[in-house]
Each structure stands twice: as C-alpha cells, then as structure tokens.
Amino acid sequence: MKAKKFDSDFESGKDITGSLDLSKIKRPNQTQRRVNVDFPTWMIESLDKEASRLGVTRQSIIKVWLAERLESLAH
C-alpha cells in the first residue's frame, strides 16, 4: 500500500490494521522490571479491599496509584 492510500484510509476512519506489521510493535518506556517491596499487613489489607471494590488486582492498583503520583510530581 502506498503512503497516500494509507493516509487517506486512516483519515477517513477505515481500519488500517491489516496494513501494519504488528509483529515487532513495542510501546516506548513500557519494558518491565520486577521489584520486591515489603508492605505492612494493614497496607496490604487496605490495598486488597480497594482492589476488590474496583474489581482489579492488587498489582494493578499499586501500578495505577504510583503512576498517578509520579505524573502529578512531574507537572
């Protein structure tokens, strides 16, 4: 597919995913590294309660809250 056709299809809202090579796609700054953090029991219980209320995992809520905090500090 030529670039003009690709751009035209994209601009008109057509599905262009069939024209993309997704086999090597990467999200920038999204590589993960494992860290171990020790939390007091009360904190884990609170995290689990909130995670359950929201229907997400403990790990997810920790990631979201840390990301929100770091983002607020960056501005």
C-alpha positions, 0 to 999 in steps of 0.5 A, spaced: 500 500 500 502 506 498 503 512 503 497 516 500 492 510 500 494 509 507 493 516 509 487 517 506 484 510 509 486 512 516 483 519 515 477 517 513 476 512 519 477 505 515 481 500 519 488 500 517 490 494 521 491 489 516 496 494 513 501 494 519 506 489 521 504 488 528 509 483 529 515 487 532 510 493 535 513 495 542 510 501 546 516 506 548 518 506 556 513 500 557 519 494 558 518 491 565 522 490 571 520 486 577 521 489 584 520 486 591 517 491 596 515 489 603 508 492 605 505 492 612 499 487 613 494 493 614 497 496 607 496 490 604 489 489 607 487 496 605 490 495 598 486 488 597 479 491 599 480 497 594 482 492 589 476 488 590 471 494 590 474 496 583 474 489 581 482 489 579 488 486 582 492 488 587 498 489 582 494 493 578 492 498 583 499 499 586 501 500 578 495 505 577 496 509 584 504 510 583 503 512 576 498 517 578 503 520 583 509 520 579 505 524 573 502 529 578 510 530 581 512 531 574 507 537 572 
